[in-house]
Amino acid sequence: DNSFRTQDYSDYNVYYIFSQLDNETIFNYSRVIRQSLISCRFGASDCTFNDFIPFRSAHYGICYTFNSILKNGKRKESNIPGNTGGLSIELY
């Protein structure tokens, strides 16, 4: 049998490319949350793109953290379980 399988290196190529780019370049060519966020609610309150902190992931590119204590010194809290008390977002 002359057939053989080669390992797929496409994931490694993406990781390598991301590792070579600086943050500014990645942010310039990525869809930022300001462009993607259609609606956002946390509990009974509205939220905006300003409630998210971006960070760089070698696997996913640009990711976001919601409700970080780094954003304004305190976290938003909810004592109500389920989707009515937690984060609900609609993305484009």
C-alpha positions in Angstrom: 0.0 0.0 0.0 1.6 3.3 -1.1 -0.9 5.6 0.6 0.3 7.6 3.6 -1.1 10.3 5.8 0.5 13.6 6.5 -0.1 15.5 9.7 -2.2 18.6 9.3 0.0 21.6 10.2 -2.5 24.3 9.5 -3.1 25.0 13.2 0.6 25.3 13.8 0.8 27.8 10.9 -1.9 29.9 12.4 -0.2 29.9 15.8 3.1 30.8 14.2 1.6 33.7 12.2 -0.2 35.1 15.3 3.0 34.8 17.4 4.8 37.0 14.8 2.3 39.8 14.7 2.2 42.7 17.1 -1.0 43.5 19.1 -1.7 46.6 17.0 -1.7 44.7 13.7 -4.0 42.0 15.2 -6.4 44.5 16.5 -6.4 46.4 13.2 -7.4 43.3 11.3 -9.8 41.8 13.8 -13.5 42.5 14.3 -13.6 44.4 17.5 -16.5 44.1 20.0 -17.6 47.7 19.2 -18.4 46.5 15.7 -20.0 43.2 16.7 -22.0 43.9 19.8 -25.7 44.4 18.9 -27.2 44.2 22.4 -25.9 43.4 25.9 -27.6 42.9 29.3 -26.4 41.8 32.6 -29.2 41.1 35.0 -31.6 44.0 34.7 -29.0 46.5 33.4 -27.8 47.2 29.9 -24.1 46.9 29.2 -21.9 48.1 26.3 -18.6 47.3 24.6 -17.0 49.4 27.3 -17.7 46.6 29.8 -15.3 44.2 27.9 -11.5 44.0 28.1 -9.7 42.6 25.0 -6.9 40.1 25.3 -4.9 38.2 22.8 -5.2 34.4 22.4 -2.7 32.4 20.3 -5.5 30.0 19.4 -8.5 32.4 18.9 -7.0 35.8 18.1 -8.8 38.6 20.0 -10.9 37.5 22.9 -12.8 39.6 25.5 -13.4 39.4 29.2 -16.7 40.7 30.6 -17.0 42.1 34.1 -13.4 42.3 35.0 -12.3 44.0 38.2 -9.6 45.6 36.1 -12.1 47.6 34.2 -13.5 49.8 37.0 -12.3 48.5 40.3 -15.4 46.4 41.1 -17.3 43.6 39.5 -21.0 43.5 38.6 -22.8 40.8 40.6 -26.1 38.9 40.2 -27.8 36.7 42.7 -30.4 35.5 40.2 -29.5 32.3 38.4 -30.2 31.6 34.8 -30.3 33.8 31.7 -32.4 36.5 33.4 -29.7 37.2 36.0 -26.6 36.6 34.0 -25.0 38.0 30.8 -27.0 38.0 27.6 -25.3 39.3 24.5 -26.3 39.4 20.8 -23.4 39.6 18.4 -23.3 40.4 14.7 
